[in-house]
Amino acid sequence: MRILLADDERELAAGLSQYLSNAGHEVCTVTTGGLDVLPAYDRFNPDVVLMDVMMPRFNGITIAQALVSRNPAI
């Protein structure tokens, strides 16, 4: 499964990414903030987006709404 992981806490993101990779998933990790999730989603085309709610610049809820407005089938 292709998983886009977005969390601004680098240690948490790294640990979760390693865990998911060890479980056989392909993981793309964004640790810079919510705004970078949109281009990462377009490049990576994930099956699942796992996102922190509280991130700088845009929070996970705002980004989720933006993703759905761009593609209602998400």
Backbone atoms as SQL, in Angstrom:
CREATE TABLE atoms (id INTEGER PRIMARY KEY, chain TEXT, resi INTEGER, resn TEXT, atom TEXT, x REAL, y REAL, z REAL);
INSERT INTO atoms VALUES
  (1, 'A', 1, 'MET', 'N', 0.849, -1.161, 0.000),
  (2, 'A', 1, 'MET', 'CA', 0.000, 0.000, 0.000),
  (3, 'A', 1, 'MET', 'C', 0.903, 1.234, 0.000),
  (4, 'A', 2, 'ARG', 'N', 0.512, 2.252, -0.727),
  (5, 'A', 2, 'ARG', 'CA', 1.250, 3.515, -0.783),
  (6, 'A', 2, 'ARG', 'C', 0.643, 4.461, 0.248),
  (7, 'A', 3, 'ILE', 'N', 1.463, 4.905, 1.203),
  (8, 'A', 3, 'ILE', 'CA', 0.981, 5.739, 2.299),
  (9, 'A', 3, 'ILE', 'C', 1.720, 7.064, 2.296),
  (10, 'A', 4, 'LEU', 'N', 0.965, 8.153, 2.291),
  (11, 'A', 4, 'LEU', 'CA', 1.522, 9.490, 2.460),
  (12, 'A', 4, 'LEU', 'C', 1.377, 9.843, 3.927),
  (13, 'A', 5, 'LEU', 'N', 2.498, 10.061, 4.591),
  (14, 'A', 5, 'LEU', 'CA', 2.548, 10.349, 6.016),
  (15, 'A', 5, 'LEU', 'C', 2.949, 11.808, 6.185),
  (16, 'A', 6, 'ALA', 'N', 2.140, 12.579, 6.894),
  (17, 'A', 6, 'ALA', 'CA', 2.439, 13.991, 7.104),
  (18, 'A', 6, 'ALA', 'C', 2.380, 14.319, 8.592),
  (19, 'A', 7, 'ASP', 'N', 3.538, 14.696, 9.132),
  (20, 'A', 7, 'ASP', 'CA', 3.624, 15.093, 10.532),
  (21, 'A', 7, 'ASP', 'C', 4.839, 15.999, 10.670),
  (22, 'A', 8, 'ASP', 'N', 4.686, 17.143, 11.308),
  (23, 'A', 8, 'ASP', 'CA', 5.784, 18.088, 11.450),
  (24, 'A', 8, 'ASP', 'C', 6.786, 17.682, 12.535),
  (25, 'A', 9, 'GLU', 'N', 6.458, 16.705, 13.345),
  (26, 'A', 9, 'GLU', 'CA', 7.403, 16.212, 14.346),
  (27, 'A', 9, 'GLU', 'C', 8.253, 15.118, 13.699),
  (28, 'A', 10, 'ARG', 'N', 9.473, 15.475, 13.360),
  (29, 'A', 10, 'ARG', 'CA', 10.337, 14.622, 12.549),
  (30, 'A', 10, 'ARG', 'C', 10.602, 13.249, 13.168),
  (31, 'A', 11, 'GLU', 'N', 10.839, 13.200, 14.474),
  (32, 'A', 11, 'GLU', 'CA', 11.139, 11.917, 15.114),
  (33, 'A', 11, 'GLU', 'C', 9.943, 10.977, 15.044),
  (34, 'A', 12, 'LEU', 'N', 8.771, 11.508, 15.301),
  (35, 'A', 12, 'LEU', 'CA', 7.547, 10.706, 15.223),
  (36, 'A', 12, 'LEU', 'C', 7.325, 10.217, 13.794),
  (37, 'A', 13, 'ALA', 'N', 7.483, 11.124, 12.832),
  (38, 'A', 13, 'ALA', 'CA', 7.293, 10.756, 11.428),
  (39, 'A', 13, 'ALA', 'C', 8.303, 9.698, 10.995),
  (40, 'A', 14, 'ALA', 'N', 9.555, 9.855, 11.432),
  (41, 'A', 14, 'ALA', 'CA', 10.590, 8.891, 11.058),
  (42, 'A', 14, 'ALA', 'C', 10.291, 7.513, 11.644),
  (43, 'A', 15, 'GLY', 'N', 9.875, 7.469, 12.903),
  (44, 'A', 15, 'GLY', 'CA', 9.561, 6.191, 13.529),
  (45, 'A', 15, 'GLY', 'C', 8.372, 5.505, 12.888),
  (46, 'A', 16, 'LEU', 'N', 7.335, 6.276, 12.627),
  (47, 'A', 16, 'LEU', 'CA', 6.137, 5.711, 12.005),
  (48, 'A', 16, 'LEU', 'C', 6.427, 5.273, 10.572),
  (49, 'A', 17, 'SER', 'N', 7.218, 6.064, 9.872),
  (50, 'A', 17, 'SER', 'CA', 7.600, 5.706, 8.504),
  (51, 'A', 17, 'SER', 'C', 8.381, 4.394, 8.489),
  (52, 'A', 18, 'GLN', 'N', 9.311, 4.248, 9.415),
  (53, 'A', 18, 'GLN', 'CA', 10.104, 3.018, 9.501),
  (54, 'A', 18, 'GLN', 'C', 9.209, 1.817, 9.813),
  (55, 'A', 19, 'TYR', 'N', 8.289, 1.994, 10.736),
  (56, 'A', 19, 'TYR', 'CA', 7.359, 0.919, 11.104),
  (57, 'A', 19, 'TYR', 'C', 6.519, 0.492, 9.896),
  (58, 'A', 20, 'LEU', 'N', 5.970, 1.470, 9.185),
  (59, 'A', 20, 'LEU', 'CA', 5.133, 1.162, 8.024),
  (60, 'A', 20, 'LEU', 'C', 5.945, 0.521, 6.897),
  (61, 'A', 21, 'SER', 'N', 7.169, 0.999, 6.697),
  (62, 'A', 21, 'SER', 'CA', 8.047, 0.411, 5.677),
  (63, 'A', 21, 'SER', 'C', 8.390, -1.031, 6.023),
  (64, 'A', 22, 'ASN', 'N', 8.679, -1.279, 7.302),
  (65, 'A', 22, 'ASN', 'CA', 8.988, -2.649, 7.741),
  (66, 'A', 22, 'ASN', 'C', 7.795, -3.576, 7.564),
  (67, 'A', 23, 'ALA', 'N', 6.591, -3.013, 7.581),
  (68, 'A', 23, 'ALA', 'CA', 5.382, -3.811, 7.388),
  (69, 'A', 23, 'ALA', 'C', 5.082, -4.027, 5.907),
  (70, 'A', 24, 'GLY', 'N', 5.968, -3.517, 5.034),
  (71, 'A', 24, 'GLY', 'CA', 5.830, -3.773, 3.607),
  (72, 'A', 24, 'GLY', 'C', 5.135, -2.686, 2.811),
  (73, 'A', 25, 'HIS', 'N', 4.925, -1.526, 3.409),
  (74, 'A', 25, 'HIS', 'CA', 4.249, -0.432, 2.711),
  (75, 'A', 25, 'HIS', 'C', 5.267, 0.524, 2.103),
  (76, 'A', 26, 'GLU', 'N', 4.878, 1.158, 1.023),
  (77, 'A', 26, 'GLU', 'CA', 5.688, 2.205, 0.409),
  (78, 'A', 26, 'GLU', 'C', 5.246, 3.521, 1.044),
  (79, 'A', 27, 'VAL', 'N', 6.184, 4.249, 1.636),
  (80, 'A', 27, 'VAL', 'CA', 5.832, 5.434, 2.413),
  (81, 'A', 27, 'VAL', 'C', 6.519, 6.668, 1.848),
  (82, 'A', 28, 'CYS', 'N', 5.747, 7.734, 1.703),
  (83, 'A', 28, 'CYS', 'CA', 6.263, 9.063, 1.380),
  (84, 'A', 28, 'CYS', 'C', 5.995, 9.915, 2.611),
  (85, 'A', 29, 'THR', 'N', 7.028, 10.557, 3.151),
  (86, 'A', 29, 'THR', 'CA', 6.879, 11.312, 4.387),
  (87, 'A', 29, 'THR', 'C', 7.066, 12.799, 4.141),
  (88, 'A', 30, 'VAL', 'N', 6.139, 13.608, 4.655),
  (89, 'A', 30, 'VAL', 'CA', 6.226, 15.063, 4.621),
  (90, 'A', 30, 'VAL', 'C', 6.361, 15.535, 6.060),
  (91, 'A', 31, 'THR', 'N', 7.443, 16.269, 6.372),
  (92, 'A', 31, 'THR', 'CA', 7.648, 16.739, 7.743),
  (93, 'A', 31, 'THR', 'C', 7.731, 18.261, 7.821),
  (94, 'A', 32, 'THR', 'N', 7.492, 18.943, 6.721),
  (95, 'A', 32, 'THR', 'CA', 7.689, 20.388, 6.678),
  (96, 'A', 32, 'THR', 'C', 6.425, 21.181, 6.974),
  (97, 'A', 33, 'GLY', 'N', 5.288, 20.564, 7.012),
  (98, 'A', 33, 'GLY', 'CA', 4.044, 21.271, 7.287),
  (99, 'A', 33, 'GLY', 'C', 2.966, 20.916, 6.294),
  (100, 'A', 34, 'GLY', 'N', 1.753, 21.341, 6.611),
  (101, 'A', 34, 'GLY', 'CA', 0.584, 20.940, 5.845),
  (102, 'A', 34, 'GLY', 'C', 0.564, 21.372, 4.400),
  (103, 'A', 35, 'LEU', 'N', 1.127, 22.541, 4.113),
  (104, 'A', 35, 'LEU', 'CA', 1.078, 23.052, 2.746),
  (105, 'A', 35, 'LEU', 'C', 1.780, 22.133, 1.750),
  (106, 'A', 36, 'ASP', 'N', 2.780, 21.421, 2.205),
  (107, 'A', 36, 'ASP', 'CA', 3.542, 20.536, 1.315),
  (108, 'A', 36, 'ASP', 'C', 2.864, 19.196, 1.051),
  (109, 'A', 37, 'VAL', 'N', 1.746, 18.938, 1.710),
  (110, 'A', 37, 'VAL', 'CA', 1.016, 17.681, 1.494),
  (111, 'A', 37, 'VAL', 'C', 0.391, 17.653, 0.098),
  (112, 'A', 38, 'LEU', 'N', -0.135, 18.780, -0.365),
  (113, 'A', 38, 'LEU', 'CA', -0.825, 18.801, -1.667),
  (114, 'A', 38, 'LEU', 'C', 0.096, 18.407, -2.819),
  (115, 'A', 39, 'PRO', 'N', 1.274, 19.029, -2.988),
  (116, 'A', 39, 'PRO', 'CA', 2.142, 18.580, -4.086),
  (117, 'A', 39, 'PRO', 'C', 2.672, 17.159, -3.874),
  (118, 'A', 40, 'ALA', 'N', 2.897, 16.762, -2.615),
  (119, 'A', 40, 'ALA', 'CA', 3.346, 15.395, -2.349),
  (120, 'A', 40, 'ALA', 'C', 2.266, 14.400, -2.749),
  (121, 'A', 41, 'TYR', 'N', 1.013, 14.727, -2.493),
  (122, 'A', 41, 'TYR', 'CA', -0.099, 13.855, -2.886),
  (123, 'A', 41, 'TYR', 'C', -0.120, 13.690, -4.407),
  (124, 'A', 42, 'ASP', 'N', 0.044, 14.796, -5.128),
  (125, 'A', 42, 'ASP', 'CA', 0.021, 14.740, -6.594),
  (126, 'A', 42, 'ASP', 'C', 1.178, 13.907, -7.145),
  (127, 'A', 43, 'ARG', 'N', 2.357, 14.030, -6.544),
  (128, 'A', 43, 'ARG', 'CA', 3.536, 13.278, -7.023),
  (129, 'A', 43, 'ARG', 'C', 3.446, 11.802, -6.661),
  (130, 'A', 44, 'PHE', 'N', 3.017, 11.496, -5.439),
  (131, 'A', 44, 'PHE', 'CA', 3.095, 10.141, -4.905),
  (132, 'A', 44, 'PHE', 'C', 1.851, 9.302, -5.199),
  (133, 'A', 45, 'ASN', 'N', 0.692, 9.952, -5.344),
  (134, 'A', 45, 'ASN', 'CA', -0.575, 9.275, -5.618),
  (135, 'A', 45, 'ASN', 'C', -0.825, 8.126, -4.626),
  (136, 'A', 46, 'PRO', 'N', -0.958, 8.445, -3.332),
  (137, 'A', 46, 'PRO', 'CA', -1.067, 7.398, -2.303),
  (138, 'A', 46, 'PRO', 'C', -2.439, 6.743, -2.253),
  (139, 'A', 47, 'ASP', 'N', -2.463, 5.561, -1.638),
  (140, 'A', 47, 'ASP', 'CA', -3.717, 4.883, -1.342),
  (141, 'A', 47, 'ASP', 'C', -4.322, 5.433, -0.049),
  (142, 'A', 48, 'VAL', 'N', -3.452, 5.858, 0.860),
  (143, 'A', 48, 'VAL', 'CA', -3.871, 6.337, 2.179),
  (144, 'A', 48, 'VAL', 'C', -3.062, 7.578, 2.528),
  (145, 'A', 49, 'VAL', 'N', -3.722, 8.556, 3.150),
  (146, 'A', 49, 'VAL', 'CA', -3.032, 9.723, 3.695),
  (147, 'A', 49, 'VAL', 'C', -3.201, 9.674, 5.212),
  (148, 'A', 50, 'LEU', 'N', -2.080, 9.630, 5.916),
  (149, 'A', 50, 'LEU', 'CA', -2.067, 9.611, 7.372),
  (150, 'A', 50, 'LEU', 'C', -1.447, 10.940, 7.798),
  (151, 'A', 51, 'MET', 'N', -2.274, 11.806, 8.430),
  (152, 'A', 51, 'MET', 'CA', -1.860, 13.179, 8.628),
  (153, 'A', 51, 'MET', 'C', -2.098, 13.653, 10.054),
  (154, 'A', 52, 'ASP', 'N', -1.146, 14.416, 10.562),
  (155, 'A', 52, 'ASP', 'CA', -1.289, 15.089, 11.843),
  (156, 'A', 52, 'ASP', 'C', -2.340, 16.192, 11.698),
  (157, 'A', 53, 'VAL', 'N', -3.091, 16.435, 12.743),
  (158, 'A', 53, 'VAL', 'CA', -4.091, 17.506, 12.692),
  (159, 'A', 53, 'VAL', 'C', -3.424, 18.867, 12.906),
  (160, 'A', 54, 'MET', 'N', -2.493, 18.957, 13.824),
  (161, 'A', 54, 'MET', 'CA', -1.856, 20.225, 14.159),
  (162, 'A', 54, 'MET', 'C', -0.479, 20.323, 13.501),
  (163, 'A', 55, 'MET', 'N', -0.427, 21.036, 12.360),
  (164, 'A', 55, 'MET', 'CA', 0.823, 21.265, 11.653),
  (165, 'A', 55, 'MET', 'C', 0.932, 22.740, 11.327),
  (166, 'A', 56, 'PRO', 'N', 2.155, 23.243, 11.122),
  (167, 'A', 56, 'PRO', 'CA', 2.314, 24.645, 10.752),
  (168, 'A', 56, 'PRO', 'C', 1.794, 24.929, 9.345),
  (169, 'A', 57, 'ARG', 'N', 1.465, 26.150, 9.101),
  (170, 'A', 57, 'ARG', 'CA', 0.978, 26.708, 7.839),
  (171, 'A', 57, 'ARG', 'C', -0.443, 26.266, 7.524),
  (172, 'A', 58, 'PHE', 'N', -0.729, 25.000, 7.467),
  (173, 'A', 58, 'PHE', 'CA', -2.095, 24.499, 7.308),
  (174, 'A', 58, 'PHE', 'C', -2.229, 23.248, 8.150),
  (175, 'A', 59, 'ASN', 'N', -3.372, 23.095, 8.832),
  (176, 'A', 59, 'ASN', 'CA', -3.546, 21.900, 9.653),
  (177, 'A', 59, 'ASN', 'C', -4.108, 20.752, 8.814),
  (178, 'A', 60, 'GLY', 'N', -4.133, 19.571, 9.398),
  (179, 'A', 60, 'GLY', 'CA', -4.567, 18.379, 8.676),
  (180, 'A', 60, 'GLY', 'C', -6.005, 18.441, 8.199),
  (181, 'A', 61, 'ILE', 'N', -6.865, 19.094, 8.957),
  (182, 'A', 61, 'ILE', 'CA', -8.268, 19.196, 8.561),
  (183, 'A', 61, 'ILE', 'C', -8.407, 20.073, 7.327),
  (184, 'A', 62, 'THR', 'N', -7.706, 21.203, 7.306),
  (185, 'A', 62, 'THR', 'CA', -7.738, 22.096, 6.140),
  (186, 'A', 62, 'THR', 'C', -7.194, 21.402, 4.901),
  (187, 'A', 63, 'ILE', 'N', -6.113, 20.664, 5.061),
  (188, 'A', 63, 'ILE', 'CA', -5.527, 19.949, 3.925),
  (189, 'A', 63, 'ILE', 'C', -6.463, 18.845, 3.445),
  (190, 'A', 64, 'ALA', 'N', -7.105, 18.138, 4.369),
  (191, 'A', 64, 'ALA', 'CA', -8.064, 17.098, 3.977),
  (192, 'A', 64, 'ALA', 'C', -9.206, 17.710, 3.167),
  (193, 'A', 65, 'GLN', 'N', -9.696, 18.856, 3.599),
  (194, 'A', 65, 'GLN', 'CA', -10.767, 19.532, 2.855),
  (195, 'A', 65, 'GLN', 'C', -10.285, 19.952, 1.468),
  (196, 'A', 66, 'ALA', 'N', -9.046, 20.433, 1.380),
  (197, 'A', 66, 'ALA', 'CA', -8.490, 20.825, 0.082),
  (198, 'A', 66, 'ALA', 'C', -8.350, 19.624, -0.842),
  (199, 'A', 67, 'LEU', 'N', -7.902, 18.491, -0.299),
  (200, 'A', 67, 'LEU', 'CA', -7.769, 17.280, -1.114),
  (201, 'A', 67, 'LEU', 'C', -9.123, 16.817, -1.639),
  (202, 'A', 68, 'VAL', 'N', -10.140, 16.835, -0.783),
  (203, 'A', 68, 'VAL', 'CA', -11.482, 16.406, -1.197),
  (204, 'A', 68, 'VAL', 'C', -12.073, 17.379, -2.217),
  (205, 'A', 69, 'SER', 'N', -11.819, 18.676, -2.046),
  (206, 'A', 69, 'SER', 'CA', -12.361, 19.645, -3.012),
  (207, 'A', 69, 'SER', 'C', -11.705, 19.483, -4.375),
  (208, 'A', 70, 'ARG', 'N', -10.447, 19.055, -4.404),
  (209, 'A', 70, 'ARG', 'CA', -9.758, 18.818, -5.665),
  (210, 'A', 70, 'ARG', 'C', -10.187, 17.506, -6.317),
  (211, 'A', 71, 'ASN', 'N', -10.518, 16.527, -5.480),
  (212, 'A', 71, 'ASN', 'CA', -10.906, 15.211, -5.995),
  (213, 'A', 71, 'ASN', 'C', -11.909, 14.574, -5.028),
  (214, 'A', 72, 'PRO', 'N', -13.202, 14.732, -5.280),
  (215, 'A', 72, 'PRO', 'CA', -14.220, 14.196, -4.355),
  (216, 'A', 72, 'PRO', 'C', -14.157, 12.675, -4.155),
  (217, 'A', 73, 'ALA', 'N', -13.482, 11.955, -5.046),
  (218, 'A', 73, 'ALA', 'CA', -13.392, 10.493, -4.922),
  (219, 'A', 73, 'ALA', 'C', -12.341, 10.055, -3.912),
  (220, 'A', 74, 'ILE', 'N', -11.609, 10.991, -3.348),
  (221, 'A', 74, 'ILE', 'CA', -10.541, 10.646, -2.390),
  (222, 'A', 74, 'ILE', 'C', -11.151, 9.955, -1.190);
